[in-house]
Amino acid sequence: MIQVNDQPVEWKPDMTIADLLKQMPDVRFCSVVRVNGKLISSPRFDVTRIPDNAVIHLLPLVAGG
Amino acid sequence: MKHHLRVRYKQAGRGGTGTVLADKKVKAVVARFGTISMKTNQPADLEALKTVTKTHAKEINTLDGKQNRMSLVGTTHLVPIMNDHDCLPTHNFKFGSHPEAAVIGEDVYEHIFDKGFDGCWRGCAVACSHGVKDFSPFTGPFKGTRVFVDGPEYETVAGCGSNLGIFDAHTILEINFYCDAYGLDTISVGTSIGFVMECFENGLITPEHTGGLELYFGNRFGALELIHQMAKGEGFGAIVGKGIRQMKQIFADKFKADPGFMQDIGMESKGLEFSEYITKESLAQQGGYGLALKGPQHDEAWLIFLDMVHNFMPTFENKAEALHWFPMFRTWFSLCGLCKLPWNDIVPEDNKDTNEPAKVMKHVQWYADFFSAITGKKTTPDDLIAMSEAVYNFQRVFNLKMGTGTREHDTLPYRAMGPVTVEEYESRQERYDKQLTDTYGMDISGMDSAARVAALRKERESQYEQLKDAVYDRRGWTKNGIPTKETVQRLGIDFPEVLEVLAANGVQ
């Protein structure tokens, strides 16, 4: 099980961030997530695997300086 | 009150205010003020002010730790994000990423920042302004002493770090410290030195011109020496301190450097150096920089992700609408002397469910509520935009009066639009080739890289001109970028002198 925006989500082996976002509602502005505190940007969503028990926050908007 | 004993070095160097004051022989402005409270501005409705303040502060306290963590890392979280999206200026905006960028991002600065010094002022709920105490510079007049460094934040890290090929968190701290101590804007300093370094590496300037300094990318001692010289008005640094626009002229006149190449790589517009974002893949942000009244500064519009990553504004009309609304709302922050970070750097959890998530309208409404509570005048989000629009257009007319403020002044160096050199093109060849073939329908099989650079340039420059047309139309301006008579009348700024300036520029 992982926590995504404070909600429990079922974890699967080899699950990537891209896989996770496909099952989340309306993530069109999500280009960055925090996985256990570490920033992961959209170019790496496909290749970043989520560890079990991860705590994830979806950053809703990148607004710049 | 021990915490009041340490001096913070906030400065407003961006845009040349220091030069303006120096020209007026003003050495310093000293302000004394007592305790600030919610009653200080004599709000019309104190209870309403308390309510919206409490609501906004509670949200910031709840969400910042889950989102950008600015209370811990300031804006240094943007370094890895921009690097990953190819938007972090590297080597004078030539590239948008670098393998060493991680060592100058939030992972490092979180551990360097002093935990005890947060916030531009003690009432701020975001408190993203961090500092480093007991820092010991290794150059300059403070060498070997212990000083307090106020920062760095993202712009300084990118401008004085990656853009100069300096991937060393402590050197960036030292540059930050001396810029503050000398009263220099870190953005203009970083972008100017980046230009100098590229000129040096291309042989446009040599040690003979630089007083012996080997100003290649990554030369941290060279960069610091230039800053010390700038402050003293001595040596080659005195020339660098004039900024890129004047450097281009001086290098061409005195050093016989190629003016065309310098125009392409000199990251300035309207005489102001670019702030620290790569815009090659975002036409909307090219407009955000090129059409900004005071020059390429992101406090009018920061649209890179909405445009480039989310494809939220695919048409010229979409982009023009964004380049109307966002500059107007951001201008409103300046009108009121407010920071924009609480608006869209901390985003409500239900933002995605709103009609206009890109604008974070829930917060815009709160700002209208703040304004209503202070002034007693019932104010809507549209009213905020209207306030700005009148000021914004008046500023444009002022620019016009001062000899700028027309289409020709809304130009950009080509590096802001696309790859200037074959080296840049080939570093992202797959991306650019795909655009030429898929977007523009070209057969590029017989074209070498130089020909592809030229073909892409022709298309991108054309796109930028089309964007100008669309934005001018949306703003109620002529094709030459001048507010029409109808526009100034609609905004209530049709004063005789305004109409005279318009008439003098062919707008009747």
Interface residues (C-beta under 8 A of the other chain):
Chain A: N5 D26 V27 R28 F29 S31 V32 R34 L39 S41 S42 P43 R44 H57 L59 P60 L61 V62 A63 G64 G65
Chain B: K66 Q67 N68 T75 H77 L78 P80 I81 D84 H85 E106 E153 Y154 E155 S275 E276 Y277 H298 W302 I304 F305 V309 H310 W343 N344 D345 V347 E349 N351 K352 D353 P357 A358 V360
